[in-house]
Amino acid sequence: MEPEMERILKRFLNLLTHMIPGALDHRRSLVDSVWKRAAELYGTLGAQRGLAAGDIVEEFQIVREAVVRILFQAPPARYGTALSLSDALRLNRFLDSGVTHASIGHTDGLFFALFQGSGVSTVPTAKLVAEVEEQLESLEEEWGAET
């Protein structure tokens, strides 16, 4: 993987994981729209990276597994010794929406690439990378303003 793409993927991981606690507290309504847009952008980038839809779902499932393991091994202090069933279901629903919206972004990315006649490459162009970074920066700023 190219260093530039690795850097962008780390930014996505950082943004997405920092939004997860917001799904369980008073920021729940604020985090939802940013989360969905970030997941869609991630899916679109995945399409441009040449990934199959299943690959995008698998990448989100890896994040889900890691988050659930961490939360049950070392729950946040405000929750005490264990997360409630309600919190676990809410978290699961939140992570599911990320998978869904990443898949939507992937499908949209493929559609527009084919519609515009550019086809789908396995290496995003410099222009696309710049656009993704600009959108990612906007999402990071929006989430930063809400926390």
C-alpha positions as CSV (number, residue, x, y, z in Angstrom):
1,M,0.0,0.0,0.0
2,E,1.3,3.4,-0.9
3,P,2.3,5.6,2.1
4,E,-0.2,8.3,1.1
5,M,-3.1,5.9,1.1
6,E,-2.0,4.4,4.4
7,R,-2.0,7.9,5.9
8,I,-5.5,8.6,4.7
9,L,-6.8,5.2,6.0
10,K,-5.2,6.0,9.4
11,R,-7.1,9.3,9.4
12,F,-10.3,7.5,8.7
13,L,-9.7,5.0,11.4
14,N,-8.9,7.8,13.9
15,L,-12.0,9.8,13.0
16,L,-14.3,6.8,13.1
17,T,-13.0,5.4,16.3
18,H,-13.2,8.8,18.0
19,M,-16.9,9.1,17.1
20,I,-17.9,5.8,18.6
21,P,-18.1,7.0,22.3
22,G,-20.5,9.7,21.1
23,A,-22.9,7.0,20.0
24,L,-23.3,6.1,23.7
25,D,-23.7,9.5,25.3
26,H,-25.4,12.8,25.0
27,R,-23.8,13.4,21.5
28,R,-25.7,10.6,20.0
29,S,-27.9,12.8,17.7
30,L,-24.9,14.9,16.7
31,V,-22.6,12.0,15.8
32,D,-25.0,10.1,13.6
33,S,-24.9,12.3,10.5
34,V,-21.1,12.8,10.6
35,W,-20.6,9.0,11.1
36,K,-22.8,8.1,8.1
37,R,-21.1,10.7,5.8
38,A,-17.6,9.5,6.9
39,A,-18.6,5.8,6.4
40,E,-20.0,6.7,2.9
41,L,-16.8,8.5,2.0
42,Y,-14.8,5.5,3.2
43,G,-16.8,3.2,1.0
44,T,-16.4,5.5,-2.0
45,L,-12.6,5.5,-1.4
46,G,-12.7,1.7,-1.2
47,A,-14.4,1.5,-4.6
48,Q,-11.7,3.8,-6.0
49,R,-9.0,1.6,-4.4
50,G,-10.5,-1.3,-6.4
51,L,-11.9,-3.1,-3.4
52,A,-15.0,-5.3,-3.7
53,A,-18.1,-4.4,-1.6
54,G,-17.3,-7.4,0.6
55,D,-13.9,-6.0,1.4
56,I,-15.4,-2.8,2.7
57,V,-17.8,-4.7,4.9
58,E,-15.0,-6.9,6.1
59,E,-12.8,-3.9,7.0
60,F,-15.7,-2.4,9.1
61,Q,-16.3,-5.8,10.7
62,I,-12.7,-5.8,11.9
63,V,-13.2,-2.3,13.5
64,R,-16.4,-3.6,15.1
65,E,-14.7,-6.6,16.6
66,A,-11.9,-4.6,18.0
67,V,-14.2,-2.0,19.5
68,V,-16.4,-4.6,21.1
69,R,-13.5,-6.5,22.6
70,I,-11.9,-3.3,24.0
71,L,-15.2,-2.1,25.5
72,F,-15.9,-5.4,27.2
73,Q,-12.4,-5.9,28.4
74,A,-12.0,-2.3,29.7
75,P,-15.3,-0.5,29.8
76,P,-15.3,3.2,30.1
77,A,-15.3,4.4,33.7
78,R,-18.8,6.0,33.5
79,Y,-20.3,2.6,32.8
80,G,-18.8,0.8,35.7
81,T,-17.8,-2.8,35.3
82,A,-19.9,-3.7,32.3
83,L,-21.9,-2.2,29.5
84,S,-25.6,-2.6,29.7
85,L,-27.5,-4.6,27.2
86,S,-29.1,-1.4,26.0
87,D,-25.7,0.2,25.4
88,A,-24.4,-2.9,23.6
89,L,-27.4,-3.0,21.3
90,R,-27.1,0.8,20.7
91,L,-23.4,0.4,19.9
92,N,-24.1,-2.6,17.6
93,R,-26.8,-0.6,15.7
94,F,-24.4,2.3,15.4
95,L,-21.6,0.1,14.0
96,D,-24.1,-1.5,11.6
97,S,-25.0,1.9,10.2
98,G,-21.4,2.4,9.5
99,V,-21.2,-0.9,7.5
100,T,-24.4,0.0,5.7
101,H,-23.3,3.5,4.7
102,A,-19.8,2.3,3.7
103,S,-21.5,-0.1,1.4
104,I,-23.7,2.7,0.0
105,G,-20.7,4.8,-0.6
106,H,-19.0,1.9,-2.3
107,T,-21.9,1.3,-4.6
108,D,-22.3,5.1,-5.3
109,G,-18.6,5.3,-6.1
110,L,-18.8,2.4,-8.6
111,F,-21.9,3.8,-10.2
112,F,-20.5,7.3,-10.7
113,A,-17.2,5.9,-12.0
114,L,-19.1,3.8,-14.6
115,F,-21.6,6.6,-15.3
116,Q,-18.8,9.1,-16.0
117,G,-17.0,6.6,-18.1
118,S,-13.8,6.7,-16.0
119,G,-14.0,3.1,-15.0
120,V,-12.7,1.9,-11.7
121,S,-9.0,1.8,-11.1
122,T,-7.1,0.1,-8.3
123,V,-5.1,3.2,-7.6
124,P,-6.9,6.4,-6.8
125,T,-5.8,9.4,-8.8
126,A,-4.0,12.4,-7.2
127,K,-7.1,14.5,-7.8
128,L,-9.4,11.9,-6.1
129,V,-7.0,11.6,-3.1
130,A,-7.1,15.4,-2.8
131,E,-10.9,15.5,-2.9
132,V,-11.1,12.7,-0.3
133,E,-8.7,14.5,2.0
134,E,-10.7,17.7,1.6
135,Q,-13.9,16.0,2.5
136,L,-12.2,14.1,5.4
137,E,-10.8,17.3,6.8
138,S,-14.3,18.8,6.7
139,L,-15.7,15.9,8.6
140,E,-12.9,16.0,11.1
141,E,-13.5,19.7,11.7
142,E,-17.3,19.2,12.0
143,W,-16.8,16.4,14.5
144,G,-14.2,18.4,16.4
145,A,-16.6,21.3,16.7
146,E,-19.3,19.1,18.1
147,T,-17.2,17.5,20.8
